[in-house]
Amino acid sequence: MLYKFKSRATADLIMLEPNGRQLLKIVGKGEEPHGIITAAQIPAAIEALQAAVAAEEAAEREQQAQQQDAPAAQDGEEPQDGPGQSGGEVVRLRQRAAPFIDMLKRSAAEGKDVTW
């Protein structure tokens, strides 16, 4: 399933279900296939998304600091980002939320609701 976010102030924004559901959960909306974020609710939704992004980044910095403090791998042990790990780049919440935050900001500026 896809989430298709619509606003009269912007073009449509389409997200895969897990990503759309994650963002809706952050802004305090249910996982229903249809809903609305009113123009009055948009500032709180933006704040919630920005706070979630900041929290994720803080947790990542803390995890990296703990990994740096850990003793070096002994001979014969694989490094943490070795072959068993996915070598690709991870898509962070900041990257997923950016288009949605932009849509919310532009919709708020024009006083338009966002629906899905």
Contacts in CASP RR format, 6 or more apart in sequence:
PFRMAT RR
TARGET T0000
AUTHOR 0000-0000-0000
METHOD contacts of the structure
MODEL  1
MLYKFKSRATADLIMLEPNGRQLLKIVGKGEEPHGIITAAQIPAAIEALQ
AAVAAEEAAEREQQAQQQDAPAAQDGEEPQDGPGQSGGEVVRLRQRAAPF
IDMLKRSAAEGKDVTW
1 17 0 8 1.000
1 33 0 8 1.000
2 14 0 8 1.000
2 15 0 8 1.000
2 16 0 8 1.000
2 17 0 8 1.000
3 14 0 8 1.000
3 15 0 8 1.000
3 16 0 8 1.000
3 17 0 8 1.000
3 19 0 8 1.000
3 20 0 8 1.000
3 21 0 8 1.000
3 24 0 8 1.000
3 116 0 8 1.000
4 12 0 8 1.000
4 13 0 8 1.000
4 14 0 8 1.000
4 116 0 8 1.000
5 12 0 8 1.000
5 13 0 8 1.000
5 14 0 8 1.000
5 15 0 8 1.000
5 100 0 8 1.000
5 103 0 8 1.000
5 114 0 8 1.000
5 115 0 8 1.000
5 116 0 8 1.000
6 12 0 8 1.000
6 13 0 8 1.000
6 114 0 8 1.000
6 115 0 8 1.000
6 116 0 8 1.000
7 103 0 8 1.000
7 106 0 8 1.000
7 107 0 8 1.000
7 112 0 8 1.000
7 113 0 8 1.000
7 114 0 8 1.000
7 115 0 8 1.000
8 107 0 8 1.000
8 110 0 8 1.000
8 112 0 8 1.000
9 103 0 8 1.000
9 106 0 8 1.000
9 107 0 8 1.000
9 109 0 8 1.000
9 110 0 8 1.000
9 111 0 8 1.000
9 112 0 8 1.000
10 102 0 8 1.000
10 103 0 8 1.000
10 106 0 8 1.000
10 107 0 8 1.000
13 99 0 8 1.000
13 100 0 8 1.000
13 103 0 8 1.000
15 23 0 8 1.000
15 96 0 8 1.000
15 100 0 8 1.000
19 96 0 8 1.000
21 31 0 8 1.000
22 93 0 8 1.000
22 96 0 8 1.000
23 49 0 8 1.000
23 96 0 8 1.000
23 97 0 8 1.000
23 100 0 8 1.000
24 30 0 8 1.000
24 31 0 8 1.000
24 116 0 8 1.000
25 31 0 8 1.000
26 48 0 8 1.000
26 49 0 8 1.000
26 52 0 8 1.000
26 97 0 8 1.000
27 37 0 8 1.000
27 44 0 8 1.000
27 45 0 8 1.000
27 48 0 8 1.000
27 49 0 8 1.000
28 45 0 8 1.000
28 48 0 8 1.000
29 35 0 8 1.000
29 37 0 8 1.000
33 116 0 8 1.000
34 115 0 8 1.000
34 116 0 8 1.000
35 115 0 8 1.000
35 116 0 8 1.000
36 113 0 8 1.000
36 114 0 8 1.000
36 115 0 8 1.000
36 116 0 8 1.000
37 45 0 8 1.000
37 104 0 8 1.000
37 113 0 8 1.000
37 114 0 8 1.000
37 115 0 8 1.000
38 113 0 8 1.000
39 107 0 8 1.000
39 108 0 8 1.000
39 111 0 8 1.000
39 112 0 8 1.000
39 113 0 8 1.000
42 104 0 8 1.000
42 105 0 8 1.000
42 107 0 8 1.000
42 108 0 8 1.000
42 114 0 8 1.000
43 108 0 8 1.000
45 104 0 8 1.000
46 101 0 8 1.000
46 104 0 8 1.000
46 105 0 8 1.000
46 108 0 8 1.000
49 97 0 8 1.000
49 100 0 8 1.000
49 101 0 8 1.000
49 104 0 8 1.000
50 101 0 8 1.000
52 93 0 8 1.000
52 97 0 8 1.000
53 92 0 8 1.000
53 93 0 8 1.000
53 94 0 8 1.000
53 97 0 8 1.000
56 92 0 8 1.000
56 93 0 8 1.000
56 94 0 8 1.000
57 92 0 8 1.000
57 94 0 8 1.000
60 92 0 8 1.000
67 80 0 8 1.000
73 79 0 8 1.000
73 80 0 8 1.000
78 84 0 8 1.000
81 87 0 8 1.000
103 114 0 8 1.000
104 114 0 8 1.000
107 113 0 8 1.000
107 114 0 8 1.000
END
